[in-house]
Amino acid sequence: MKVDFYVVNKCLQVGSVYIIGVSSSSTFLIGDTDSITASSMFDTPPESVIVGPLVPLPHT
């Protein structure tokens, strides 16, 4: 699957960023890029995977 996404930001200014937490698969980007390629490989059998609660980032 290929997704073409075109954005015109014109005058973009970022003063500050506050992130409370991130997911197990996330991208955070400020600025320009030509392309982003995401891929994933998982070679562990599903029965051996232990999924626990997510831990939030500490507040600073």
Secondary structure as the mmCIF struct_conf table of DSSP 4:
data_model
#
loop_
_struct_conf.conf_type_id
_struct_conf.id
_struct_conf.beg_label_comp_id
_struct_conf.beg_label_asym_id
_struct_conf.beg_label_seq_id
_struct_conf.end_label_comp_id
_struct_conf.end_label_asym_id
_struct_conf.end_label_seq_id
BEND BEND1 LYS A 10 CYS A 11
BEND BEND2 SER A 24 SER A 25
BEND BEND3 GLY A 31 GLY A 31
BEND BEND4 ASP A 34 ASP A 34
BEND BEND5 THR A 44 THR A 44
HELX_RH_3T_P HELX_RH_3T_P1 PRO A 46 SER A 48
HELX_LH_PP_P HELX_LH_PP_P1 PRO A 56 HIS A 59
#
